[in-house]
């Protein structure tokens, strides 16, 4: 029995090419999926350092954990971020590091606000004292 060889116009050759191309695409897609699962993202080093710096700045400003729940929260989130890195949960680690930095910056901002209010109150007291002194002198000179 003599079977003719497929030509470029025969349906058998197109089917064979389509099946081979589809198999190659599926194989490549499968390899990409497997390699994506096996690859662990890099640790969020810059975000961890930013959180550490923000906490260090709060420490330099002499903000204590007792006076600032935000600073205590920042320290806890930084510790959790480091643990997430050890567990190769880099997305979680990055989020926690960002939250840690934000909490430390909030602690610093609240401390600065409190200091500014204290200065403002002291200046207001001094102004009130000056006004009273001026009124007293005006009453004496009349």
PEDADA-V727184 format. One record per residue. N is the residue number from 1. RES is the residue in one small letter. PSI is psi in radians with two decimals (none if undefined). OMEGA is omega in whole degrees, -180 to 180 (999 if undefined). BURIAL is + if it has 16 or more other ideal C-beta (glycine too) atoms within 10 Angstrom, else -. Layout:
[[N & RES & PSI & OMEGA & BURIAL] [N & RES & PSI & OMEGA & BURIAL]]
//
This chain:
[[1 & x & 2.22 & -174 & -] [2 & x & 1.95 & 178 & -] [3 & x & 2.33 & 179 & -] [4 & x & 2.55 & 177 & -] [5 & x & 2.53 & 179 & -] [6 & x & 2.46 & 177 & -] [7 & x & 3.06 & -179 & -] [8 & x & -0.23 & 180 & -] [9 & x & -0.09 & -177 & -] [10 & x & 2.54 & -177 & -] [11 & x & -0.48 & -178 & -] [12 & x & -0.65 & -179 & -] [13 & x & -0.70 & 178 & -] [14 & x & -0.71 & 179 & -] [15 & x & -0.73 & 180 & -] [16 & x & -0.77 & 179 & -] [17 & x & -0.76 & -179 & -] [18 & x & -0.77 & -180 & -] [19 & x & -0.73 & 179 & -] [20 & x & -0.74 & 179 & -] [21 & x & -0.73 & 180 & -] [22 & x & -0.71 & 179 & -] [23 & x & -0.69 & 179 & -] [24 & x & -0.75 & 179 & -] [25 & x & -0.78 & 179 & -] [26 & x & -0.69 & 178 & -] [27 & x & -0.75 & 179 & -] [28 & x & -0.76 & 179 & -] [29 & x & -0.73 & 178 & -] [30 & x & -0.73 & 179 & -] [31 & x & -0.70 & 178 & -] [32 & x & -0.73 & 179 & -] [33 & x & -0.80 & -180 & -] [34 & x & -0.71 & -179 & -] [35 & x & -0.59 & 178 & -] [36 & x & -0.66 & 179 & -] [37 & x & -0.58 & -176 & -] [38 & x & -0.34 & -177 & -] [39 & x & 2.20 & 177 & -] [40 & x & 2.27 & 179 & -] [41 & x & 2.75 & 179 & -] [42 & x & 2.60 & 178 & -] [43 & x & 2.57 & -180 & +] [44 & x & 1.11 & -173 & +] [45 & x & -0.80 & -178 & -] [46 & x & -0.68 & 180 & -] [47 & x & -0.66 & 176 & +] [48 & x & -0.74 & 179 & +] [49 & x & -0.66 & 179 & -] [50 & x & -0.70 & 178 & +] [51 & x & -0.75 & 178 & +] [52 & x & -0.72 & 179 & +] [53 & x & -0.76 & -180 & -] [54 & x & -0.70 & 177 & +] [55 & x & -0.71 & 177 & +] [56 & x & -0.70 & 178 & -] [57 & x & -0.70 & 178 & -] [58 & x & -0.69 & 177 & +] [59 & x & -0.74 & 179 & +] [60 & x & -0.61 & 178 & -] [61 & x & 0.08 & 178 & -] [62 & x & 0.64 & 174 & -] [63 & x & 2.30 & -179 & +] [64 & x & 2.71 & 178 & -] [65 & x & -0.58 & -179 & +] [66 & x & -0.63 & -179 & -] [67 & x & -0.18 & -176 & -] [68 & x & 1.75 & 176 & +] [69 & x & -0.44 & 179 & -] [70 & x & -0.67 & 180 & +] [71 & x & -0.69 & 176 & +] [72 & x & -0.74 & 178 & -] [73 & x & -0.68 & 179 & +] [74 & x & -0.75 & 180 & +] [75 & x & -0.74 & -180 & +] [76 & x & -0.74 & -179 & -] [77 & x & -0.59 & 176 & +] [78 & x & -0.72 & 177 & +] [79 & x & -0.75 & 178 & -] [80 & x & -0.64 & 179 & +] [81 & x & -0.73 & 178 & +] [82 & x & -0.69 & 178 & +] [83 & x & -0.71 & 178 & -] [84 & x & -0.63 & 177 & +] [85 & x & -0.77 & 179 & +] [86 & x & -0.55 & 180 & -] [87 & x & 0.15 & 179 & -] [88 & x & 0.61 & 175 & -] [89 & x & 1.28 & -169 & +] [90 & x & -0.58 & 179 & +] [91 & x & -0.76 & 178 & -] [92 & x & -0.74 & -180 & +] [93 & x & -0.74 & 179 & +] [94 & x & -0.76 & 180 & +] [95 & x & -0.79 & -180 & +] [96 & x & -0.66 & 178 & +] [97 & x & -0.73 & 177 & +] [98 & x & -0.76 & 179 & +] [99 & x & -0.67 & 178 & +] [100 & x & -0.83 & 179 & +] [101 & x & -0.78 & -179 & +] [102 & x & -0.72 & 179 & +] [103 & x & -0.72 & 179 & +] [104 & x & -0.71 & 178 & +] [105 & x & -0.64 & 176 & +] [106 & x & -0.73 & 178 & +] [107 & x & -0.76 & 179 & +] [108 & x & -0.76 & -179 & +] [109 & x & -0.73 & 178 & -] [110 & x & -0.65 & 178 & +] [111 & x & -0.76 & 178 & +] [112 & x & -0.69 & 178 & -] [113 & x & -0.77 & 179 & -] [114 & x & -0.75 & 178 & -] [115 & x & -0.73 & 179 & -] [116 & x & -0.69 & 177 & -] [117 & x & -0.71 & 179 & -] [118 & x & -0.79 & 178 & -] [119 & x & -0.74 & -180 & -] [120 & x & -0.76 & 179 & -] [121 & x & -0.71 & 179 & -] [122 & x & -0.74 & 178 & -] [123 & x & -0.67 & 179 & -] [124 & x & -0.71 & 178 & -] [125 & x & -0.76 & 179 & -] [126 & x & -0.71 & 178 & -] [127 & x & -0.76 & 178 & -] [128 & x & -0.69 & 179 & -] [129 & x & -0.74 & 178 & -] [130 & x & -0.71 & 179 & -] [131 & x & -0.77 & 179 & -] [132 & x & -0.72 & 180 & -] [133 & x & -0.73 & 179 & -] [134 & x & -0.72 & 179 & -] [135 & x & -0.71 & 180 & -] [136 & x & -0.74 & -180 & -] [137 & x & -0.65 & 178 & -] [138 & x & -0.66 & 179 & -] [139 & x & -0.55 & -180 & -] [140 & x & -0.65 & -176 & -] [141 & x & -0.17 & -179 & -] [142 & x & none & 999 & -]]
//
